[in-house]
Amino acid sequence: MRKTPFEGIERRRESRTIGLGCILQRLFSTFPDGWPGFGLLLMRLCLGLILIYLGVASLLEKTPEPNSVAQNLIAAAPGILLLVGLWTPVTAALAALDQIWIALSLPSSQRPGEWIHILLAVQSASVGMLGPGAWSIDARLFGRRRFYNDRTRGRRPSP
């Protein structure tokens, strides 16, 4: 057992985390489960699937522009990470910025289609602010921890 910054609180070493867990853990407020967690799971799944679909469909066009290829690759990669719930705040922020970039760079002939990208940017920002929920890789890596306060140190345990 090793000491944490809090006096008298110890953390078990068997907890599942990666070496940089303390840095990324600060990005998450909570990992709700139950109905709120299920709602976050649905939001992540829908957003991830739409980002992947739009990214792949645009890449399969006959002659995609180089700028369009970069935008759609950047859209599909966060979609995959959002599906599994890995690095959700950073990934969602990247997806939101990419969707705004796509909306602002659409040619004038496709201007009515910019609203779907603005909607995806808003939904990405919302998912990034709310977090991944309990059913995600982030929850397993950076989620809830049990802290044990050893008040019986130096005393005999009661029978």
C-alpha positions in Angstrom: 0.0 0.0 0.0 1.2 3.5 -0.7 0.2 6.9 0.7 -1.9 9.3 -1.3 -1.8 13.1 -0.9 -4.6 12.8 1.6 -3.4 12.1 5.1 -4.5 8.7 6.5 -6.0 7.4 3.3 -4.4 4.6 1.4 -5.0 3.1 -2.0 -4.7 -0.6 -2.7 -2.1 -1.4 -5.4 -4.4 -3.9 -7.2 -6.6 -1.2 -8.7 -6.7 -1.2 -12.4 -5.1 2.0 -13.8 -2.4 3.0 -16.2 0.7 5.1 -15.4 -0.9 8.4 -16.5 -4.2 7.7 -14.9 -4.0 10.7 -12.5 -3.7 13.2 -15.4 -6.6 11.9 -17.4 -8.7 11.2 -14.3 -9.0 14.9 -13.6 -11.0 15.3 -16.9 -13.9 13.1 -15.5 -16.4 14.3 -13.0 -18.4 11.2 -12.5 -19.1 7.8 -14.1 -22.9 7.5 -13.7 -24.5 4.1 -14.0 -28.2 3.0 -14.1 -30.4 5.0 -16.5 -28.1 8.1 -16.7 -25.2 5.8 -17.6 -27.3 4.0 -20.2 -28.3 7.4 -21.7 -24.6 8.3 -22.0 -23.9 4.9 -23.6 -26.6 5.5 -26.2 -25.3 9.0 -26.9 -21.7 7.7 -27.3 -22.8 4.8 -29.6 -25.0 7.0 -31.8 -22.4 9.7 -32.1 -19.6 7.3 -32.8 -21.6 5.4 -35.5 -22.6 8.6 -37.2 -19.1 9.9 -37.3 -17.7 6.6 -38.6 -20.5 6.4 -41.3 -20.0 10.0 -42.5 -16.3 9.7 -42.5 -16.2 6.4 -44.4 -19.0 7.4 -46.8 -17.2 10.6 -47.8 -13.9 8.7 -48.3 -15.6 6.4 -50.7 -16.6 9.2 -53.1 -15.2 9.0 -56.6 -12.8 11.9 -56.3 -12.4 13.2 -52.7 -10.5 16.4 -52.2 -7.3 16.2 -50.1 -8.8 18.6 -47.5 -11.9 16.4 -47.4 -9.9 13.2 -46.8 -8.1 14.7 -43.8 -11.4 16.0 -42.3 -13.1 12.6 -42.7 -10.2 10.6 -41.3 -10.2 12.9 -38.3 -14.0 12.4 -38.0 -13.8 8.6 -38.2 -11.0 8.1 -35.7 -12.8 9.8 -32.8 -15.9 7.9 -33.8 -14.2 4.6 -33.1 -12.8 5.8 -29.8 -16.2 7.2 -28.7 -17.8 3.8 -29.5 -15.7 2.1 -26.9 -15.5 5.1 -24.6 -11.8 5.6 -24.6 -10.3 9.1 -23.8 -13.9 10.5 -24.1 -13.3 14.2 -23.2 -10.3 14.6 -25.5 -11.8 12.6 -28.3 -15.2 14.4 -28.1 -13.4 17.8 -28.2 -11.5 16.7 -31.3 -14.7 15.5 -33.0 -16.4 18.8 -32.2 -13.6 20.9 -33.6 -13.5 18.7 -36.7 -17.2 18.9 -37.3 -17.1 22.7 -37.0 -14.1 22.7 -39.5 -16.2 20.6 -41.9 -19.2 22.9 -41.5 -17.2 26.0 -42.2 -15.4 24.5 -45.2 -18.4 23.2 -47.1 -18.7 24.7 -50.6 -21.7 27.1 -51.1 -23.6 24.4 -53.1 -23.7 22.2 -50.0 -24.5 24.9 -47.4 -27.9 23.5 -46.3 -25.9 20.3 -45.2 -23.8 22.3 -42.7 -26.5 22.0 -40.0 -25.9 18.2 -39.5 -22.2 19.0 -38.8 -23.1 21.7 -36.3 -25.5 19.3 -34.6 -22.7 16.7 -34.4 -20.3 19.3 -33.0 -22.8 20.2 -30.3 -23.5 16.6 -29.4 -19.7 15.9 -29.3 -19.1 18.8 -27.0 -22.0 17.5 -24.8 -20.6 14.0 -24.6 -17.2 15.4 -23.8 -18.6 17.5 -20.9 -20.8 14.8 -19.5 -18.2 12.0 -19.7 -18.3 8.4 -20.8 -20.5 6.8 -18.2 -20.0 3.6 -16.3 -20.0 1.4 -19.3 -16.8 2.5 -21.0 -13.1 1.8 -21.0 -12.5 5.1 -19.3 -14.6 4.0 -16.4 -12.4 0.9 -16.1 -9.2 2.8 -16.4 -10.0 6.0 -14.5 -13.2 5.3 -12.7 -14.2 4.9 -9.1 -11.7 3.9 -6.5 -12.1 2.4 -3.1 -10.2 4.2 -0.4 -9.5 2.4 2.9 -9.0 4.4 6.0 -7.2 2.1 8.4 -8.5 3.3 11.8 -7.5 0.0 13.5 -3.8 0.5 13.0 -2.0 -0.7 16.0 -5.1 -2.1 17.7 -6.4 -5.6 17.8 -9.3 -6.4 15.6 -12.5 -7.1 17.4 -13.5 -10.8 17.5 
